[in-house]
Amino acid sequence: MKKLFIVRHSKAVEFARDHSDFNRCLADAGIKKAVAIANKLTQTQSEADLLISSPACRALETAKIFASALEYPDEDIQLMDTLYHFGGIQPALDIISAVPSQVQSLFLFGHNPTFNALAWHLCDGFRDAMPTCAVVGVTFSAGTWPEALQEKGQLSAYLTKKNI
């Protein structure tokens, strides 16, 4: 069984010092939200085989908060530029498809609208929104990630600040 956790970055500051979108880091409220949601998730999900993040500051900071809660080494978080670019869900599907079969529990950290569309695509019946720091957990019965992408997954978690 494969478990995928799609995590939208937490609340970011409005403006980066260099005025770029890429360098917008987490706001204090975003840090608190990410810590609360990551801690709630670890009550039911204690393992993480692989964390992959957009390299944008707000996504990577969110990934590091989850890594800490999951006791996953920060230095093992893989960065994928394609998770920052907003070109539809195909780049994210390509990343998932390339994950080795021995990875059972995969976390992706990135941005909307891509992540909301990805959750809708992969999880039959899921049509909720993904506010900042939302987590959508999807389980697949398949043995490999390419096989998992050929089926509709089952919703295993939907965490937001409002429902924890």
Beta strands, then each sheet from edge to edge (+ up, - down):
strand 1: 2-8
strand 2: 50-53
strand 3: 78-79
strand 4: 105-110
strand 5: 135-140
strand 6: 154-159
sheet 1: 3+ 2+ 4+ 1+ 5- 6+
end
